[in-house]
Amino acid sequence: MTAIALTIAGSDSSGGAGIEADLKTFSALGVYGASVTTALTAQNTKGVFAIHQVPADFIAAQIDAVFSDLDVSAVKIGMLGDTPAIDAVAVGLSSYGARNVVLDPVVLASSGASLLRPGAIVALRKLIGKARVLTPNLAEAAVLLNLPLACDETVMQVQAQKLLALGAGAVLIKGGHGGGAESVDLLIEASGEVLRLAAPRIATANTHGTGCTLSSAIAAGLTKGLPLHAAAREAKAYVSAAIAAADRLGIGGGRGPLHHFQAWW
């Protein structure tokens, strides 16, 4: 049986983040990718210029179409946009008993543009309980908890524990936007076990879509039957290599994408 992962996320017209990054990641890691589009964005490497929200009933129709026919082993969730979209996804996940849900709580684009409408954060918090693993960056963790940005690994771990209390099976809090010579992510499970994932911080401006890529790489690993720790390690290695090779691409005049196919091109 072919391993199938589903991305439920927004579309990035420049191809560097969102559904486009997710499908590239699935393909690069040997997984067949299906998709449910929650929003269309007019964006490029310089910013997000317009967003068109997909109606909740059409999101639900896409979920029905995919799950009624495809044997989906893992689901990556990215940009949802508004409360009706979040509610439609929550109902769909429950209706089909979705497995291995990786929730990337997208609030802001890397350019700083808001990708979640005011008031939707309450619904997003409720969705956390359906996630096998939640993958916030430092800013997203702070927004979800209404706390200041974590300043070190100790605070990252404290915030991850608070996010676990919202119902996630595990939390991978990402330190890529922090400082220091290393980019450190912490995977904390409900059992209290902590996995530290560190990689040298790479000097490049081309990091567009890093968060989308990491969460979809974890979903790809889970789709293939890897334990969560192994999927997280594989995802970290894949993303680090894609960032290291990003400057080999010449895409746009702003913050360019990762090189998702660096091992093959």
C-alpha positions, 0 to 999 in steps of 0.5 A, a space after each residue: 500500500 502506498 504511503 499517503 500524507 495529507 496537507 490541510 493548508 493555504 496555498 503560496 503562489 510563489 511555491 515556497 511555503 504552504 501546500 506547495 512546500 508540503 507536497 514538495 517535502 512529501 515527494 522528497 521523502 518518498 510519500 504520496 501527498 494529497 491536499 485540502 486548500 484552506 486559503 489562497 494567497 497572493 505572495 512572493 519572496 517579498 511578502 503577502 499581498 492578498 488572501 482569499 479564504 476558502 469557504 468552510 463548506 468547500 474545505 469540508 467537501 475537500 476533506 470528504 473527497 480525500 478521506 472517503 477514497 484515500 487511506 491517509 496515514 498522517 495529516 499535516 495542518 498549516 494555515 487555516 485562516 479563520 474560525 469557520 475553517 478551523 471548525 470544519 477541519 476539526 469536524 472532518 478530523 473527528 468524522 474520519 478518525 484522522 491519524 498522526 495529526 501534525 498541527 503547525 499553528 500558523 499565525 504569521 507569515 515569515 514576512 510578518 503578515 497575519 495569516 490568522 483572523 482576529 478571534 480565531 486563536 480560541 478555536 485554534 487552541 481547541 484544535 490542539 487536542 486533536 494533534 499527535 504533535 504541535 509544532 509552534 515556533 517561538 512566536 506562535 507558542 507565545 501567541 497561543 499562551 499569551 506569554 512573552 517570547 521564550 528567551 532560552 531553552 529552559 523557557 521553551 521547555 516551560 512553554 511546551 509543557 503549558 501547550 501540552 496541557 491544552 491536549 496535544 500528544 507532544 510539542 515540538 517547539 522550534 528555536 529557529 527564530 532564536 539566537 546563538 550558533 545553533 538552531 535548537 528545537 525541543 520535542 517534549 512528550 506528555 510522558 515528560 521525555 525531552 528530545 533536543 534537536 540541534 543543528 548549526 545555524 546557517 547564514 542565509 536569508 533564504 528560509 521561506 517555508 522552513 516551518 511548513 517544511 519541518 512539520 510536513 517532514 514529520 508527517 512524512 516520517 509518521 506516514 512511513 511508520 516511524 516513531 515520533 522521535 525518529 520522524 522528528 530527527 529525520 525531519 530536522 536533518 532534511 530541513 537543515 540540508 534544505 536550508 544549507 542548499 537554499 542559496 543554490 537556488 535563485 528564486 525572487 528578490 526577497 526571502 527565498 525558499 529552501 531547496 527541497 530537492 537538494 539531494 536530487 537536483 
